[in-house]
Amino acid sequence: MNIIDIRSINKFNMGHIPGAIQIDSFNLLFNPDKYLNKNEKYYIYCQSGITSKNVVNKLNKIGYNVINIDGGYNNYLLRK
């Protein structure tokens, strides 16, 4: 499963969903071809799910198969 954490590297290093990779939202939005393959599915999250929802909407509009993790890392911590 492809999981992308779009929070800062500092927040990522303080804790993240296992298996996630860190790509900040700016780089992901402005150079998606460097990080994403249009033939694969990706799950994206931020701290609360708001920023990642916006990023997912923009990436979906340009043909990427991305899904927002509702509630972000905060929700993951509550369910852990």
Residue pairs with C-beta under 8 A, 6 or more apart in sequence:
1 19
1 43
2 40
2 41
2 42
2 43
3 17
3 19
3 20
3 21
3 42
3 43
3 44
3 45
3 69
4 20
4 21
4 22
4 23
4 28
4 35
4 42
4 43
4 44
4 45
5 12
5 16
5 17
5 20
5 21
5 22
5 23
5 45
5 46
5 73
6 22
6 23
6 24
6 25
6 28
6 44
6 45
6 46
6 51
6 52
6 55
7 16
7 22
7 24
7 46
7 47
7 73
8 24
9 22
9 24
11 47
11 73
12 20
12 22
15 73
15 77
16 22
16 73
17 45
17 69
17 73
17 76
20 45
23 35
25 46
25 51
25 52
25 55
27 34
27 35
28 35
28 36
28 44
28 55
28 59
29 55
29 58
29 59
32 59
32 62
32 64
36 42
36 59
36 64
36 66
38 63
38 64
38 65
39 65
40 65
41 65
41 66
41 67
42 64
42 65
42 66
42 67
43 66
43 67
43 68
43 69
44 52
44 55
44 56
44 59
44 66
44 67
44 68
44 69
45 52
45 68
45 69
45 72
45 73
45 76
46 52
46 55
46 72
46 73
47 72
47 73
47 74
48 71
48 72
48 73
48 74
49 68
49 69
49 70
49 71
49 72
49 74
49 75
50 72
52 68
52 69
52 72
53 68
55 66
55 68
56 66
56 67
56 68
59 66
60 66
69 75
69 76
71 78
